[in-house]
Amino acid sequence: MYFVYVNKRKGRVLITRKRVLGVGWRLAAAYGNAAAAMRLARFIADVRDYVLEWDLYVFE
């Protein structure tokens, strides 16, 4: 599973394969493939002008 998280306070979007329990991170969606997760994350980052980041192990 690929998870897309959003942190409004920090202005960031994160794509990862792990659950994030940190303060401020909200789950936006969970996908079965990386391409769909990347499309959504890029869309959110573009619309809200957020920084897009991803876990190094996402695209193995």
N, CA and C atoms as an extended XYZ file, in Angstrom:
180
Properties=species:S:1:pos:R:3:atomname:S:1:resname:S:1:resid:I:1 pbc="F F F"
N         0.835       -1.183        0.000 N   MET     1
C         0.000        0.000        0.000 CA  MET     1
C         0.877        1.242        0.000 C   MET     1
N         0.393        2.251       -0.699 N   TYR     2
C         1.056        3.547       -0.763 CA  TYR     2
C         0.121        4.569       -0.118 C   TYR     2
N         0.630        5.279        0.869 N   PHE     3
C        -0.166        6.230        1.623 CA  PHE     3
C         0.241        7.653        1.253 C   PHE     3
N        -0.757        8.516        1.120 N   VAL     4
C        -0.529        9.935        0.844 CA  VAL     4
C        -1.007       10.708        2.067 C   VAL     4
N        -0.079       11.426        2.692 N   TYR     5
C        -0.377       12.220        3.876 CA  TYR     5
C        -0.194       13.694        3.571 C   TYR     5
N        -0.966       14.528        4.276 N   VAL     6
C        -0.886       15.980        4.117 CA  VAL     6
C        -0.692       16.611        5.494 C   VAL     6
N         0.236       17.558        5.570 N   ASN     7
C         0.448       18.337        6.781 CA  ASN     7
C         0.222       19.800        6.420 C   ASN     7
N        -0.940       20.328        6.781 N   LYS     8
C        -1.312       21.697        6.416 CA  LYS     8
C        -0.439       22.729        7.122 C   LYS     8
N        -0.097       22.460        8.366 N   ARG     9
C         0.693       23.416        9.134 CA  ARG     9
C         2.088       23.612        8.538 C   ARG     9
N         2.705       22.516        8.084 N   LYS    10
C         4.040       22.583        7.494 CA  LYS    10
C         4.009       22.789        5.983 C   LYS    10
N         2.836       22.627        5.365 N   GLY    11
C         2.715       22.806        3.920 CA  GLY    11
C         3.412       21.703        3.145 C   GLY    11
N         3.188       20.460        3.539 N   ARG    12
C         3.880       19.330        2.924 CA  ARG    12
C         2.917       18.195        2.578 C   ARG    12
N         3.289       17.466        1.534 N   VAL    13
C         2.579       16.256        1.118 CA  VAL    13
C         3.610       15.137        1.117 C   VAL    13
N         3.272       13.995        1.695 N   LEU    14
C         4.207       12.880        1.832 CA  LEU    14
C         3.617       11.618        1.227 C   LEU    14
N         4.435       10.906        0.434 N   ILE    15
C         4.070        9.589       -0.080 CA  ILE    15
C         4.977        8.582        0.624 C   ILE    15
N         4.383        7.556        1.218 N   THR    16
C         5.160        6.568        1.952 CA  THR    16
C         4.459        5.219        1.923 C   THR    16
N         5.190        4.184        2.313 N   ARG    17
C         4.609        2.853        2.448 CA  ARG    17
C         4.303        2.530        3.898 C   ARG    17
N         4.642        3.436        4.808 N   LYS    18
C         4.444        3.226        6.237 CA  LYS    18
C         3.355        4.145        6.764 C   LYS    18
N         2.742        3.733        7.870 N   ARG    19
C         1.770        4.588        8.539 CA  ARG    19
C         2.518        5.686        9.278 C   ARG    19
N         1.995        6.893        9.223 N   VAL    20
C         2.605        8.029        9.904 CA  VAL    20
C         1.694        8.431       11.052 C   VAL    20
N         2.266        8.511       12.243 N   LEU    21
C         1.491        8.880       13.421 CA  LEU    21
C         1.896       10.223       13.989 C   LEU    21
N         2.727       10.946       13.257 N   GLY    22
C         3.219       12.236       13.737 CA  GLY    22
C         2.111       13.275       13.841 C   GLY    22
N         2.368       14.275       14.652 N   VAL    23
C         1.404       15.352       14.866 CA  VAL    23
C         1.249       16.166       13.589 C   VAL    23
N         0.015       16.409       13.197 N   GLY    24
C        -0.268       17.251       12.040 CA  GLY    24
C        -0.450       16.501       10.730 C   GLY    24
N        -0.015       15.266       10.640 N   TRP    25
C        -0.139       14.506        9.397 CA  TRP    25
C        -1.512       13.858        9.328 C   TRP    25
N        -2.201       14.075        8.220 N   ARG    26
C        -3.532       13.496        7.984 CA  ARG    26
C        -3.481       12.631        6.732 C   ARG    26
N        -4.095       11.464        6.799 N   LEU    27
C        -4.145       10.561        5.655 CA  LEU    27
C        -5.112       11.107        4.608 C   LEU    27
N        -4.603       11.318        3.395 N   ALA    28
C        -5.448       11.801        2.303 CA  ALA    28
C        -6.005       10.628        1.503 C   ALA    28
N        -5.176        9.582        1.291 N   ALA    29
C        -5.619        8.420        0.518 CA  ALA    29
C        -4.617        7.289        0.656 C   ALA    29
N        -5.074        6.090        0.301 N   ALA    30
C        -4.216        4.904        0.260 CA  ALA    30
C        -4.473        4.206       -1.072 C   ALA    30
N        -3.398        3.861       -1.769 N   TYR    31
C        -3.504        3.248       -3.090 CA  TYR    31
C        -2.713        1.957       -3.155 C   TYR    31
N        -3.069        1.134       -4.096 N   GLY    32
C        -2.375       -0.125       -4.327 CA  GLY    32
C        -1.163        0.012       -5.227 C   GLY    32
N        -1.073        1.114       -5.967 N   ASN    33
C         0.108        1.297       -6.829 CA  ASN    33
C         0.685        2.702       -6.661 C   ASN    33
N         1.974        2.813       -6.951 N   ALA    34
C         2.703        4.058       -6.720 CA  ALA    34
C         2.276        5.168       -7.676 C   ALA    34
N         1.927        4.829       -8.898 N   ALA    35
C         1.566        5.846       -9.893 CA  ALA    35
C         0.318        6.619       -9.476 C   ALA    35
N        -0.673        5.928       -8.968 N   ALA    36
C        -1.904        6.591       -8.532 CA  ALA    36
C        -1.640        7.483       -7.320 C   ALA    36
N        -0.825        7.018       -6.401 N   ALA    37
C        -0.473        7.816       -5.226 CA  ALA    37
C         0.293        9.069       -5.635 C   ALA    37
N         1.192        8.927       -6.590 N   MET    38
C         1.981       10.065       -7.055 CA  MET    38
C         1.097       11.095       -7.755 C   MET    38
N         0.125       10.635       -8.553 N   ARG    39
C        -0.791       11.569       -9.226 CA  ARG    39
C        -1.546       12.424       -8.215 C   ARG    39
N        -2.102       11.774       -7.184 N   LEU    40
C        -2.856       12.519       -6.180 CA  LEU    40
C        -1.946       13.468       -5.409 C   LEU    40
N        -0.789       12.995       -4.998 N   ALA    41
C         0.133       13.831       -4.226 CA  ALA    41
C         0.588       15.042       -5.035 C   ALA    41
N         0.889       14.842       -6.315 N   ARG    42
C         1.289       15.966       -7.169 CA  ARG    42
C         0.148       16.955       -7.335 C   ARG    42
N        -1.076       16.447       -7.469 N   PHE    43
C        -2.236       17.320       -7.599 CA  PHE    43
C        -2.405       18.184       -6.354 C   PHE    43
N        -2.357       17.554       -5.172 N   ILE    44
C        -2.510       18.301       -3.922 CA  ILE    44
C        -1.399       19.337       -3.777 C   ILE    44
N        -0.169       18.927       -4.040 N   ALA    45
C         0.966       19.843       -3.911 CA  ALA    45
C         0.851       21.019       -4.884 C   ALA    45
N         0.395       20.767       -6.097 N   ASP    46
C         0.241       21.844       -7.087 CA  ASP    46
C        -0.874       22.809       -6.705 C   ASP    46
N        -2.008       22.270       -6.308 N   VAL    47
C        -3.161       23.120       -5.990 CA  VAL    47
C        -2.889       23.979       -4.758 C   VAL    47
N        -2.295       23.382       -3.734 N   ARG    48
C        -2.072       24.112       -2.480 CA  ARG    48
C        -0.681       24.727       -2.378 C   ARG    48
N         0.149       24.520       -3.382 N   ASP    49
C         1.521       25.020       -3.386 CA  ASP    49
C         2.301       24.498       -2.177 C   ASP    49
N         2.208       23.172       -1.953 N   TYR    50
C         2.908       22.493       -0.867 CA  TYR    50
C         4.162       21.817       -1.410 C   TYR    50
N         5.063       21.479       -0.507 N   VAL    51
C         6.266       20.727       -0.846 CA  VAL    51
C         5.889       19.249       -0.933 C   VAL    51
N         6.336       18.596       -2.001 N   LEU    52
C         6.074       17.169       -2.191 CA  LEU    52
C         7.311       16.388       -1.783 C   LEU    52
N         7.140       15.424       -0.878 N   GLU    53
C         8.246       14.581       -0.453 CA  GLU    53
C         7.801       13.129       -0.448 C   GLU    53
N         8.768       12.222       -0.579 N   TRP    54
C         8.441       10.810       -0.570 CA  TRP    54
C         9.533       10.034        0.123 C   TRP    54
N         9.148        8.881        0.622 N   ASP    55
C        10.045        7.953        1.277 CA  ASP    55
C        10.941        7.321        0.208 C   ASP    55
N        12.207        7.096        0.502 N   LEU    56
C        13.121        6.534       -0.494 CA  LEU    56
C        12.717        5.140       -0.961 C   LEU    56
N        12.008        4.415       -0.138 N   TYR    57
C        11.637        3.032       -0.475 CA  TYR    57
C        10.313        2.909       -1.206 C   TYR    57
N         9.687        4.026       -1.526 N   VAL    58
C         8.389        4.006       -2.200 CA  VAL    58
C         8.493        3.425       -3.605 C   VAL    58
N         9.528        3.769       -4.323 N   PHE    59
C         9.606        3.393       -5.729 CA  PHE    59
C        10.605        2.264       -5.996 C   PHE    59
N        10.697        1.330       -5.079 N   GLU    60
C        11.569        0.163       -5.283 CA  GLU    60
C        10.949       -0.790       -6.270 C   GLU    60
